Amino acid sequence: MEERKIKVKVNGKECELSVRPNELLLNVLRNKLGLCGTKYGCGTGDCGACTVLVNNEPRLSCLTLAVTVDGAEITTIEGLATDGKLHPIQEAFVKNGAIQCGFCIPGIIIMAKALLDENPNPTDEDIKKALKGHLCRCTGYINIIKAIKAAALEISKA
């Protein structure tokens, strides 16, 4: 299968990549760019573990063909920290015990970033709606909701 060249900005860094027409964004991020924070969960778009931001919109990278993001800006969990300092959302997840096994957390944090960018003061219901489609078997979501609310408060202070 003939490869195509795409140009993307991933976590602020310009990249030119050769991808097959059927290659998934998830596999490009993990296998070609070494960004393994984005997880492969179900492969059917049902768990949310592979969520990344494409032009600041949450996208399931396990369902996104890499050729469709040519020219886009992509943010993965690795792109949230700045100069070795965790993003306030990441910090809130740590402080509020919202991380257990950690498998689903990168996708949930990315979704939380998209939510807080759009709605800086979400209600519990807003958070639950945003998290629909993100499966977590460890935390029960209570601490995840607390962490997102704490992050919202922290970001509003900045």
C-alpha positions in Angstrom: 0.0 0.0 0.0 1.5 3.4 -1.0 2.4 5.7 1.8 1.4 9.4 1.9 3.3 12.2 3.5 1.4 14.2 6.2 2.5 17.2 8.2 1.2 17.6 11.8 2.1 19.5 14.9 2.2 17.0 17.8 2.5 18.5 21.2 3.9 21.7 19.7 6.5 20.0 17.5 6.2 20.0 13.7 6.4 16.5 12.2 6.4 15.1 8.7 5.4 11.5 8.5 4.9 8.8 5.9 1.7 6.9 6.7 -0.4 4.3 4.9 -3.9 5.3 3.9 -5.4 2.8 6.4 -3.0 3.6 9.3 -4.6 4.7 12.5 -3.6 7.9 14.3 -3.2 5.8 17.5 -0.5 3.6 15.9 1.3 6.6 14.4 1.5 8.3 17.8 2.7 5.2 19.6 4.8 3.4 17.0 6.3 6.2 14.9 6.5 9.0 17.5 7.0 7.0 20.6 4.2 8.7 22.5 2.8 5.7 24.5 0.7 7.7 26.9 -2.3 7.3 24.5 -3.6 3.8 25.1 -5.1 1.2 22.9 -8.1 -0.1 24.8 -11.0 -1.5 22.8 -10.2 -0.5 19.2 -13.9 0.2 18.6 -14.3 3.7 20.1 -16.1 2.4 23.2 -13.6 3.0 26.0 -12.0 6.4 25.4 -8.5 5.4 26.4 -7.1 6.6 23.1 -8.6 10.1 23.2 -6.3 12.9 22.0 -7.0 16.5 21.0 -7.1 17.2 17.2 -7.3 21.0 16.7 -8.4 21.2 20.4 -11.3 18.8 19.8 -11.3 15.4 21.5 -10.9 12.6 19.0 -10.7 8.8 19.4 -7.4 8.0 17.8 -8.2 4.3 17.4 -10.9 5.3 14.9 -9.0 8.2 13.2 -7.1 7.6 10.1 -3.7 9.4 10.2 -4.2 10.8 6.7 -7.2 12.7 7.9 -5.2 14.8 10.3 -2.8 16.2 7.7 -2.2 19.8 8.8 -3.7 19.4 12.2 -2.4 20.2 15.7 -2.5 17.2 17.9 -2.2 17.1 21.7 -1.5 13.9 23.6 -1.2 13.4 27.4 2.6 14.0 27.0 1.9 17.5 25.6 0.1 18.8 28.7 3.0 19.1 31.0 5.3 22.1 30.4 9.0 22.3 31.3 8.6 19.2 33.5 5.7 20.7 35.4 2.4 18.8 35.4 -0.7 20.6 33.9 -3.1 21.6 36.6 -5.5 18.9 35.5 -2.8 16.2 35.9 -1.8 17.7 39.2 -5.5 17.6 40.4 -5.8 13.9 39.4 -2.7 13.1 41.5 -3.8 15.2 44.5 -7.4 13.8 44.5 -6.5 10.1 44.2 -8.1 9.9 40.7 -5.4 7.6 39.3 -5.3 3.9 40.1 -4.0 1.6 37.4 -3.7 4.7 35.1 -4.7 2.9 31.9 -7.8 5.0 31.2 -6.5 8.2 32.8 -4.6 9.8 29.8 -7.9 9.7 27.7 -9.9 11.0 30.6 -7.5 13.9 31.3 -7.5 14.8 27.7 -11.3 14.9 27.7 -11.2 16.9 30.9 -8.9 19.4 29.2 -11.4 19.8 26.3 -14.2 20.2 28.7 -12.5 22.9 30.8 -11.3 24.7 27.7 -15.0 25.0 26.7 -16.6 25.2 30.1 -14.3 26.5 32.9 -16.8 25.9 35.6 -18.6 22.6 34.9 -21.2 21.0 37.1 -21.0 17.4 38.1 -23.6 16.7 35.4 -21.4 18.5 32.8 -18.5 16.4 33.8 -20.5 13.1 33.7 -21.7 14.0 30.2 -18.2 14.8 29.0 -16.9 11.5 30.5 -19.6 9.4 28.8 -17.8 6.9 26.7 -14.7 6.8 29.0 -14.5 3.5 30.9 -12.6 3.2 34.1 -12.7 -0.1 36.0 -10.7 1.1 39.0 -11.8 4.4 40.4 -15.6 4.5 40.4 -15.4 8.0 38.9 -16.0 9.9 42.2 -12.4 11.0 42.5 -12.2 11.7 38.8 -15.1 14.2 39.1 -13.5 15.7 42.2 -10.2 16.1 40.4 -11.8 17.8 37.4 -13.6 20.2 39.7 -10.4 20.9 41.6 -8.6 21.5 38.3 -11.3 23.9 37.2 -10.8 25.9 40.4 -7.1 25.9 40.1 -7.1 27.0 36.5 -9.6 29.8 37.3 -7.1 31.2 39.8 -4.3 31.4 37.2 
